[in-house]
């Protein structure tokens, strides 16, 4: 008796899942760039060795580096929300996805953005 031919039942990642991976990777890349901008724009730390060598120390923030920080963080939040939405939409088993986790994360993110905007952007 012959065995039936093997049939591959697993699905390969489709375009939406690949978009999800790219959005996630792009969000992490933007976050790393924002951290780099923060590091370059902040005041320099006054180490004892710098005082000993009498090196100049910058005590103020560099304004050109700081202008992109809120936009980069907002881009990270938007890409994260897009990724969460796509992940929810593309879940194969709907019972695995609990909607209130996403809603709680969305509310925390929006409250954090509103608090940040109230403290630093809006008078």
ABEGO torsion letter per residue (X at the ends): XBBBBBBBABBBBBAAAAAAAAAAAAAAAAAAAAAAAAAAABBBBBBAAAAAAGBBBBABBBAAAAAAAAAAAAAAAAAAAAAAAAAAAABABAAABBAAAAAAAAAAAAAAAAAAAAAAABX
